[in-house]
Amino acid sequence: MPIDTSMKVLVVDDYTTMIRIIRNLLKQLGFADIHDAADGKAALAKMHEHEFGLVISDWNMEPMTGFDLLKEVRADPKLSEIPFIMVTAESKTENVIAAKKAGVSNYIVKPFNAQTLQSKIEAVFGEPAAATTVVDA
């Protein structure tokens, strides 16, 4: 059974350009219900208001980082099961290890394309996304 592309996805990044890029990549993969937040605090507020099937968050943001958001989400029984993909420009081993220990579902290093995003989402859900032709912009 393919991934449910009708689920709500929350994209968290302090750069509107990056939100737009990830939103466009998600649309290429068939996702339509895409929401965004400019930082971890705003994302947490939205997560308490709406039920999301996936969170894709940048690591480096102020005032609440994506890493802090991840820790808050995993500590909250109502949110702890939401798949969480961390996006960062840094591929430092210690960051990847810290994110894994904090419960991240997957990790993407910038820059990335639709195929990378698709494979990371498939890995999180353990099944292929809906049959879609991936075309990189």
LINCOR-V522880 format. One record per pair of residues at least 24 apart in sequence whose C-alpha atoms are under 6 Angstrom apart, sorted by sequence separation. I is the first residue (numbers start at 0). J is the second residue. D is the distance in whole Angstrom. If there is no record, write none. Layout:
I|J|D ; I|J|D
This chain:
11|35|6 ; 13|37|4 ; 39|63|5 ; 4|29|6 ; 7|32|5 ; 8|33|5 ; 9|34|5 ; 10|35|5 ; 11|36|5 ; 12|37|5 ; 13|38|6 ; 39|64|6 ; 4|30|5 ; 7|33|6 ; 9|35|5 ; 11|37|6 ; 12|38|6 ; 39|65|6 ; 55|83|6 ; 57|85|6 ; 39|68|5 ; 53|82|5 ; 54|83|5 ; 55|84|5 ; 56|85|5 ; 57|86|5 ; 58|87|5 ; 55|85|6 ; 56|86|6 ; 57|87|6 ; 70|101|6 ; 8|51|6 ; 7|51|5 ; 8|52|6 ; 7|52|5 ; 8|53|5 ; 9|54|5 ; 10|55|5 ; 11|56|4 ; 12|57|5 ; 6|52|5 ; 8|54|6 ; 10|56|6 ; 13|60|6 ; 24|113|5 ; 1|127|5 ; 2|128|5 ; 1|128|5 ; 2|129|6 ; 1|129|5
